[in-house]
Amino acid sequence: MMIFDVFGRLLGVKREGEEWQLFRVTLPERKYARSYDIVLPEALSEADIAGYLGDIYHEAATERYPDVFRLE
Protein backbone atom coordinates (compact mmCIF):
# COMPACT_ATOMS: atom_id res chain seq x y z
CA MET A 1 0.00 0.00 0.00
CA MET A 2 1.21 3.49 -0.86
CA ILE A 3 0.81 6.01 1.96
CA PHE A 4 0.47 9.73 1.27
CA ASP A 5 0.49 12.79 3.49
CA VAL A 6 -2.36 14.81 1.98
CA PHE A 7 -2.26 18.24 3.62
CA GLY A 8 -1.61 16.63 7.02
CA ARG A 9 -4.07 13.77 6.56
CA LEU A 10 -2.73 10.25 5.99
CA LEU A 11 -4.29 8.33 3.11
CA GLY A 12 -3.41 4.95 1.68
CA VAL A 13 -3.93 3.84 -1.90
CA LYS A 14 -3.88 0.24 -3.06
CA ARG A 15 -4.56 -1.37 -6.43
CA GLU A 16 -7.05 -4.26 -6.41
CA GLY A 17 -7.40 -5.69 -9.90
CA GLU A 18 -8.38 -2.78 -12.14
CA GLU A 19 -9.50 -0.55 -9.25
CA TRP A 20 -7.66 1.89 -6.99
CA GLN A 21 -8.87 1.73 -3.38
CA LEU A 22 -8.52 4.61 -0.92
CA PHE A 23 -7.97 4.19 2.85
CA ARG A 24 -7.69 6.43 5.89
CA VAL A 25 -4.46 5.50 7.66
CA THR A 26 -3.35 5.67 11.28
CA LEU A 27 0.39 5.38 11.90
CA PRO A 28 2.33 3.90 13.66
CA GLU A 29 -0.42 1.38 14.47
CA ARG A 30 -0.85 0.70 10.74
CA LYS A 31 -4.62 0.74 10.98
CA TYR A 32 -6.49 1.21 7.72
CA ALA A 33 -10.15 2.02 7.11
CA ARG A 34 -11.55 1.95 3.59
CA SER A 35 -12.83 5.31 2.37
CA TYR A 36 -15.60 5.35 -0.22
CA ASP A 37 -15.88 9.16 -0.42
CA ILE A 38 -13.47 9.55 -3.34
CA VAL A 39 -13.19 7.32 -6.40
CA LEU A 40 -9.80 7.24 -8.08
CA PRO A 41 -9.96 6.73 -11.85
CA GLU A 42 -8.86 3.26 -12.97
CA ALA A 43 -6.59 4.75 -15.64
CA LEU A 44 -4.70 6.89 -13.10
CA SER A 45 -1.00 5.98 -13.04
CA GLU A 46 0.85 5.44 -9.79
CA ALA A 47 3.01 8.50 -10.55
CA ASP A 48 -0.10 10.72 -10.83
CA ILE A 49 -1.83 9.73 -7.58
CA ALA A 50 -0.27 12.45 -5.38
CA GLY A 51 -1.30 15.14 -7.86
CA TYR A 52 -4.82 13.76 -8.12
CA LEU A 53 -5.22 13.65 -4.34
CA GLY A 54 -3.93 17.23 -4.20
CA ASP A 55 -6.57 18.31 -6.70
CA ILE A 56 -9.36 16.57 -4.81
CA TYR A 57 -8.36 17.71 -1.30
CA HIS A 58 -6.89 21.15 -2.16
CA GLU A 59 -9.31 22.92 0.19
CA ALA A 60 -7.61 21.17 3.13
CA ALA A 61 -4.27 22.89 2.40
CA THR A 62 -2.98 25.16 5.17
CA GLU A 63 0.22 27.07 5.87
CA ARG A 64 1.27 24.22 8.15
CA TYR A 65 0.35 21.51 5.62
CA PRO A 66 0.76 23.00 2.13
CA ASP A 67 1.73 19.84 0.19
CA VAL A 68 0.84 16.30 -0.81
CA PHE A 69 3.68 13.80 -0.80
CA ARG A 70 4.25 10.08 -0.65
CA LEU A 71 5.54 8.70 2.67
CA GLU A 72 5.82 5.04 1.61
Protein Blocks (a to p, Z undefined) as FASTA:
>chain_A
ZZddeehiacddddehjbccddddddfklpacddfkbccdfklcfklmmmmmmmmmmmmp
cfklmcccdfZZ
